[in-house]
Amino acid sequence: MKSLYFIRHGESLANAGGTPLPNADIPLTEKGHTQAKDRLTHWQQLGIRPSHIYHSAMLRTQQTALPFCRYYGMTANTLDLLDELNTLAFDAIKDISVDARRLMNTNWWQTAGLDDRHGVGADSFGEFMGRVDTFIDRIDEFADNTLFFGHGIWLGLLAYRLMNLPVRDNADIRRFRAFQTAMPMHNTVLYRLDAADDVRSLVWTA
């Protein structure tokens, strides 16, 4: 059996309701940087040295991984399969209020079909699910104690698809959303994926 570890990024500017930026460019807040350092302290107590470190293409995961890379003297690799779901096109949200953005995002979850795309730069849910499913297909390629820095909705869909639950239409998308929002998903939450042959389980670590 091997274990893979996943850490959600620290608090981002978007989490804090800040000025909208393209998804890949959203940075951590000062609180987020502190959370990353605190998670490193907790990780050190586990006594596990990462064999490899990966992060998504988004700035906030790279910044969360940085204290770990510095402490272990390791270079992290970008893995696009870890990229978060981008529901809304930046051009449609860059000039509207936080409340308006949240309402638009809520409406997206209520109406989006598997192949619907909000606009340029946004994902369809099908594309997003393809990234997660491809990651699952590649689990055997990653070494024991590999550490991944990623995103909350991505982690939720990983858990959902590991249970072989289907996502075929908006009703399924809404079922997934209810499942994902019920998971422990605070900033820098840590999950462990135990993989042995065809048996895989994702475990939340406080």
DRENLUM-966223 format. One record per residue (C-alpha): residue number from 1; residue in one letter; x, y, z. Coordinates in steps of 0.1 Angstrom, whole numbers, plus 5000, padded with zeros to 4 digits. Each point is the difference from the previous one (the first is absolute). Example, Ala and Ser with C-alpha at 12.3 -4.5 7.8 and 13.67 -1.06 7.14 Angstrom:
BEGIN
{1, a, {5123, 4955, 5078}}
{2, s, {5014, 5034, 4993}}
This chain:
BEGIN
{1, m, {5000, 5000, 5000}}
{2, k, {5011, 5036, 4994}}
{3, s, {4988, 5033, 5012}}
{4, l, {4996, 5032, 4981}}
{5, y, {4993, 5033, 5018}}
{6, f, {4979, 5030, 4989}}
{7, i, {5000, 5035, 5015}}
{8, r, {4976, 5027, 4989}}
{9, h, {5014, 5034, 4995}}
{10, g, {5000, 5026, 5028}}
{11, e, {4975, 5029, 5000}}
{12, s, {5000, 5017, 4967}}
{13, l, {4990, 5035, 4989}}
{14, a, {4969, 4985, 4985}}
{15, n, {4991, 4981, 5032}}
{16, a, {5003, 5034, 5018}}
{17, g, {4977, 5017, 4975}}
{18, g, {5027, 5021, 4984}}
{19, t, {5003, 5016, 4966}}
{20, p, {4994, 4973, 4973}}
{21, l, {5030, 4988, 4981}}
{22, p, {5005, 4973, 4973}}
{23, n, {4998, 4966, 5018}}
{24, a, {5036, 4991, 4995}}
{25, d, {5012, 5034, 5014}}
{26, i, {4981, 5000, 5033}}
{27, p, {5026, 5003, 5029}}
{28, l, {4998, 4991, 5036}}
{29, t, {4991, 5026, 5026}}
{30, e, {5024, 5007, 5029}}
{31, k, {4978, 4976, 5020}}
{32, g, {5004, 4974, 4973}}
{33, h, {5038, 5002, 5002}}
{34, t, {4998, 4996, 5038}}
{35, q, {4977, 4970, 4995}}
{36, a, {5025, 4984, 4976}}
{37, k, {5028, 5004, 5026}}
{38, d, {4977, 4986, 5027}}
{39, r, {4992, 4970, 4979}}
{40, l, {5037, 4994, 4995}}
{41, t, {5005, 4999, 5038}}
{42, h, {4972, 4975, 5003}}
{43, w, {5014, 4979, 4971}}
{44, q, {5035, 4999, 5017}}
{45, q, {4983, 4984, 5030}}
{46, l, {4988, 4972, 4978}}
{47, g, {5037, 4991, 4993}}
{48, i, {4994, 4994, 4962}}
{49, r, {5024, 5012, 4974}}
{50, p, {4983, 5006, 4967}}
{51, s, {5014, 4979, 4972}}
{52, h, {4988, 5026, 4974}}
{53, i, {4980, 5032, 5001}}
{54, y, {4975, 5011, 4974}}
{55, h, {4977, 5030, 4998}}
{56, s, {4974, 5012, 4976}}
{57, a, {5007, 5028, 4974}}
{58, m, {4983, 5025, 5023}}
{59, l, {5021, 5025, 5020}}
{60, r, {4983, 4993, 5033}}
{61, t, {5010, 4964, 5000}}
{62, q, {5036, 5009, 4991}}
{63, q, {5002, 5024, 5029}}
{64, t, {4985, 4975, 5024}}
{65, a, {5026, 4974, 4989}}
{66, l, {5030, 5024, 5003}}
{67, p, {5007, 4996, 5038}}
{68, f, {5000, 4962, 4995}}
{69, c, {5024, 5003, 4970}}
{70, r, {5023, 5023, 5020}}
{71, y, {5000, 4978, 5031}}
{72, y, {5008, 4968, 4981}}
{73, g, {5022, 5015, 4974}}
{74, m, {4978, 4987, 4972}}
{75, t, {4987, 5014, 4968}}
{76, a, {4962, 4997, 4994}}
{77, n, {4986, 4990, 4966}}
{78, t, {4970, 5015, 4983}}
{79, l, {4973, 4974, 4993}}
{80, d, {4971, 5014, 4979}}
{81, l, {4978, 4971, 5010}}
{82, l, {4997, 5016, 5034}}
{83, d, {4985, 5032, 4986}}
{84, e, {4968, 5012, 5017}}
{85, l, {4966, 5003, 4983}}
{86, n, {4997, 5034, 4984}}
{87, t, {4962, 5005, 4998}}
{88, l, {4998, 5037, 4989}}
{89, a, {5017, 5019, 4972}}
{90, f, {5022, 5027, 5014}}
{91, d, {4987, 5026, 4975}}
{92, a, {4965, 4995, 5014}}
{93, i, {5010, 5005, 5037}}
{94, k, {5029, 5025, 5000}}
{95, d, {4978, 5031, 5004}}
{96, i, {4971, 4987, 5022}}
{97, s, {4996, 4998, 5038}}
{98, v, {5009, 4971, 5023}}
{99, d, {4963, 4993, 5006}}
{100, a, {4993, 5000, 4962}}
{101, r, {5028, 4976, 4994}}
{102, r, {4988, 4977, 5027}}
{103, l, {4965, 5000, 4985}}
{104, m, {5013, 4993, 4966}}
{105, n, {5020, 4971, 5013}}
{106, t, {4970, 4986, 5019}}
{107, n, {4979, 5002, 4968}}
{108, w, {5028, 4982, 4981}}
{109, w, {4998, 4970, 5023}}
{110, q, {4962, 5000, 4997}}
{111, t, {4999, 5000, 4962}}
{112, a, {5033, 4988, 4985}}
{113, g, {5000, 4969, 4979}}
{114, l, {5030, 4977, 4996}}
{115, d, {5012, 5018, 4968}}
{116, d, {4989, 5036, 5007}}
{117, r, {5026, 5027, 5001}}
{118, h, {4994, 5034, 5015}}
{119, g, {5024, 5018, 4977}}
{120, v, {5036, 5003, 4989}}
{121, g, {5024, 4986, 5026}}
{122, a, {4973, 4982, 5019}}
{123, d, {4998, 4962, 5004}}
{124, s, {4971, 4977, 4992}}
{125, f, {4993, 4976, 5028}}
{126, g, {5008, 4972, 4976}}
{127, e, {5035, 5014, 4994}}
{128, f, {5006, 5004, 5037}}
{129, m, {4989, 4964, 5007}}
{130, g, {5023, 4989, 4972}}
{131, r, {5030, 5014, 5019}}
{132, v, {4990, 4982, 5032}}
{133, d, {4992, 4967, 4983}}
{134, t, {5034, 5002, 4982}}
{135, f, {5017, 5005, 5033}}
{136, i, {4982, 4970, 5014}}
{137, d, {5012, 4979, 4970}}
{138, r, {5035, 5011, 5008}}
{139, i, {5001, 4994, 5037}}
{140, d, {5023, 4970, 4996}}
{141, e, {5026, 5023, 4984}}
{142, f, {5005, 5020, 5032}}
{143, a, {5025, 4989, 5027}}
{144, d, {4991, 4994, 5036}}
{145, n, {4998, 5032, 5021}}
{146, t, {4996, 5023, 4970}}
{147, l, {4985, 5033, 5011}}
{148, f, {4975, 5020, 4978}}
{149, f, {4988, 5036, 5005}}
{150, g, {4966, 5006, 4985}}
{151, h, {4965, 5012, 5004}}
{152, g, {4968, 4993, 5019}}
{153, i, {4976, 4991, 4972}}
{154, w, {5027, 4979, 4984}}
{155, l, {5004, 4980, 5032}}
{156, g, {4963, 4996, 5003}}
{157, l, {4997, 4986, 4965}}
{158, l, {5030, 4977, 5006}}
{159, a, {4981, 4985, 5030}}
{160, y, {4968, 4998, 4980}}
{161, r, {5015, 4982, 4970}}
{162, l, {5020, 4976, 5022}}
{163, m, {4966, 4988, 5011}}
{164, n, {4991, 4995, 4964}}
{165, l, {4971, 5024, 5002}}
{166, p, {4988, 5012, 4966}}
{167, v, {4997, 5036, 4987}}
{168, r, {4979, 5001, 4969}}
{169, d, {4978, 5031, 5002}}
{170, n, {4991, 5030, 5021}}
{171, a, {4982, 4979, 5026}}
{172, d, {5032, 4980, 5005}}
{173, i, {5020, 5032, 5001}}
{174, r, {4978, 5013, 5028}}
{175, r, {5002, 4967, 5019}}
{176, f, {5038, 5003, 4998}}
{177, r, {4999, 5036, 5012}}
{178, a, {4980, 4990, 5030}}
{179, f, {5025, 4973, 5008}}
{180, q, {5030, 5022, 4995}}
{181, t, {4988, 5029, 5021}}
{182, a, {4993, 4975, 5029}}
{183, m, {5037, 4988, 5000}}
{184, p, {5025, 5016, 5024}}
{185, m, {5016, 5025, 4976}}
{186, h, {5016, 5028, 5020}}
{187, n, {5030, 5017, 4986}}
{188, t, {5031, 4977, 5003}}
{189, v, {4979, 4970, 5008}}
{190, l, {5020, 4968, 4997}}
{191, y, {4987, 4968, 4984}}
{192, r, {5018, 4967, 4997}}
{193, l, {4993, 4976, 4971}}
{194, d, {5009, 4964, 5008}}
{195, a, {5003, 4978, 4969}}
{196, a, {5005, 4963, 5000}}
{197, d, {4993, 4981, 4968}}
{198, d, {4964, 5009, 4990}}
{199, v, {4991, 5012, 5035}}
{200, r, {5002, 5038, 5006}}
{201, s, {4988, 5021, 5029}}
{202, l, {5002, 5037, 5006}}
{203, v, {5004, 5010, 5037}}
{204, w, {4997, 5034, 5015}}
{205, t, {5029, 5008, 5024}}
{206, a, {4993, 5027, 5027}}
